[in-house]
Amino acid sequence: MLAREFRIAADKDIKRVLKLGKRFSCPECSLYVSGNTLGRPRVCVIVAGGVSKLAVVRNRVKRQARDVLRVAVERGAMNGALDVVVMIRAAAVRVEDDRRREFFKIFFERVGIVARGKI
């Protein structure tokens, strides 16, 4: 589990990142990135109810995205003091379970929030 200090929990912080952050998109998810003054990265993963009717499916996708980010934070692979909000879309459910983690890893590296080859 990701330590509390690396999570964005406050609704006002999430809204700030969504409003002021830079947006990166692919069919499977949208990623919003904004700088912070805390000196450490913080992340939040959001999966809307419309992604799937089954909570088990939504939770699996959320857990896989969060796990990739957790590994990046623990290994020091996150670039800078960033607030990152990941909004999962319905297309992510269509990616096979065993390939989804690899997809998130590649997307986060391509966007530049995670250093290449460190996770």
C-alpha positions in Angstrom: 0.0 0.0 0.0 1.2 3.5 -0.8 2.1 5.4 2.4 -0.3 8.2 3.4 2.3 11.0 2.8 2.4 10.0 -0.9 -1.4 10.0 -1.5 -3.6 13.0 -2.4 -6.7 12.6 -0.2 -8.1 16.1 0.1 -10.8 16.9 -2.4 -9.5 20.5 -2.8 -6.1 19.2 -3.9 -7.6 16.8 -6.4 -9.7 19.6 -7.9 -6.7 21.9 -8.0 -4.7 19.3 -10.0 -7.6 18.7 -12.4 -8.1 22.4 -13.0 -4.5 23.6 -13.2 -2.5 20.5 -14.0 -1.2 19.5 -17.4 -3.3 16.8 -19.0 -2.0 13.7 -20.9 -4.5 11.3 -22.5 -4.7 7.9 -24.1 -7.9 5.8 -24.7 -7.4 4.0 -21.4 -6.8 6.9 -19.0 -6.2 10.6 -18.5 -3.3 11.8 -16.4 -3.2 15.2 -14.8 0.2 16.5 -13.4 0.8 19.6 -11.3 3.8 20.7 -9.3 3.6 20.9 -5.5 5.7 22.6 -2.8 6.0 19.5 -0.5 9.2 18.2 -2.0 7.7 14.7 -2.6 5.3 13.2 -5.2 1.7 12.5 -4.4 -0.7 10.4 -6.4 -4.4 9.7 -6.7 -6.2 7.1 -8.9 -9.9 7.6 -9.8 -12.1 5.1 -11.4 -15.7 6.2 -12.1 -18.7 4.0 -11.7 -19.3 4.1 -15.4 -16.1 2.3 -16.2 -17.7 -1.0 -15.2 -20.9 -2.0 -13.3 -18.8 -4.5 -11.3 -16.9 -3.1 -8.3 -14.4 -5.9 -8.4 -13.4 -4.9 -12.0 -13.1 -1.2 -11.0 -11.0 -2.1 -8.0 -8.7 -4.4 -9.9 -7.9 -1.7 -12.5 -7.4 0.9 -9.7 -5.2 -1.4 -7.7 -3.0 -2.2 -10.7 -2.4 1.5 -11.6 -1.8 2.3 -7.9 0.7 -0.5 -7.6 2.8 0.8 -10.6 2.9 4.2 -9.0 3.7 2.7 -5.5 6.7 0.9 -6.9 7.9 4.1 -8.7 7.6 6.1 -5.5 9.4 3.5 -3.3 12.3 3.2 -5.8 12.6 7.0 -6.2 11.7 6.8 -9.8 9.0 9.6 -9.7 10.4 12.8 -11.3 10.2 15.7 -8.9 7.6 17.0 -6.5 4.5 16.4 -8.5 0.8 15.8 -7.7 -0.5 13.2 -10.1 -4.2 12.3 -10.7 -4.9 9.3 -12.9 -8.5 9.0 -14.2 -9.2 5.5 -15.5 -11.5 5.2 -18.6 -13.6 2.2 -19.7 -11.1 1.2 -22.3 -8.7 0.1 -19.6 -11.0 -2.7 -18.6 -10.7 -4.2 -22.1 -6.9 -4.5 -21.7 -6.0 -8.0 -20.4 -5.2 -8.2 -16.7 -1.7 -9.6 -17.2 -0.8 -6.7 -19.6 -2.5 -3.8 -17.8 0.4 -3.2 -15.3 2.9 -3.1 -18.2 0.6 -0.7 -20.1 0.5 1.7 -17.1 4.2 1.5 -16.6 4.9 2.3 -20.3 2.3 5.2 -20.3 3.7 6.8 -17.1 7.3 6.5 -18.5 6.2 8.0 -21.9 4.5 10.9 -20.2 7.6 11.6 -18.1 6.4 11.2 -14.5 8.4 8.0 -14.0 12.1 7.6 -15.0 12.6 5.1 -17.8 13.9 1.7 -16.7 13.6 2.3 -12.9 10.5 0.3 -12.4 
